[in-house]
């Protein structure tokens, strides 16, 4: 098994946008997620994890945060030391009510 640390970024998100999709035959561990407000006013952001993994568990779209307030020209650290395990085809989406930049740190295991 190969372990590869990766950084995924997406700039100027103002609509629900996919930041990362786990490739086939891969497990990913989300190590960190930061959403930065690039506007001069307060905005909100929603982070959604979508899972359609075929196993014995029920998988669905879940919101990790919903309409979290981010002050002007600042950022929100979403993970706060926690980890999220994602399986092949799972994906992470971000929405900002104003322009946000997203930084996602992951470990891919293949």
N, C-alpha and C positions, 0 to 999 in steps of 0.2 A: 504494500500500500504506500502510495506517495502522498505526502502532506505538503500543501503549497499555500502559503499566506498570500492573500490578494487584497487589493484595495479597489473598490468600485466607487465611482463618483458620477454625479449628475448635477448639472448646473441649471439654474433658472426655472425650476419646476413650478408650474402654476396650475396644472391639471393632474389628475391621477396618472402617475407615470411609473412604469416598471423600472426599478433600479437594478435588480439582479434576479436571474433565473438559474436555479441549480441545474448544471448539465447532467445528461444521462450517466448512469454508473458512477455517480458522485454523491457524497454526503458533504454538506457545508455546515460549519459552525459560525454563527454570527458572533463576532467578538466585540464589535463596537458600532454604534450608529449615531451620527451627529447630523442634525438638521440646522442649517444656518439661515437666518432671516437676512436677506440682502437688501431689504427695503428700509425706508426711513420711518415706517410706521409699524405698529404692532400687528401681527398676523396670527393665524392658527395653522396647525399642520395635523394631518392624520396619516398614520403608518398602518398598512394592511399587509398581513401575511396570508397568502393563499396556498392551500395544500390540497392536492387531489391524489395523494399517494394511495396506491392500491394495496391495502393490508387490512388487518382485522379492526383497525381503529376507524372511527368516523372522522373524516377530515373536512374542513370547511374554511371559508374566508373568515379571519378574525382580525379585529383591530387591536394593534399593540398599544397605540395611543389614539385618542379621538379628540379632535379639535383642541389640541394642546396649544396654549398661548405662548408665543415667542415674541419678546419685546423687540423693538426696532434695533437693527444692526447688532444682533446677538445670536446666540445659538442654544440649542437644546440637546443635551446628551441623553439619548433615549435608553440606552442599555444599562447604564449605571452599575457595571460589574457583573450583570447577568449574562447568560449565554442562551442562544436559541439554536436548536438543531434543525436543519432543513434537509429534506431528502430530494432525490432527483425529481425534477419538474416543479417543485415548489418555487414560489416567487414572492418577492417583496416589492410593494408599491408605496409610493409617497405622494401626498397631495399637500399643496400649500395654497392658502387663500391669497397669498402674495408670493413673489418670487423667493424660492428657497434653494439653497445648495445642499446636496446630500453627500455625506462621506460614510461609506460602509466598509468595515474591516472584516474579512472572513478568513476561515481556514478551510480549504477544500481537501477532502480525503478521497482519493481515487484508487 
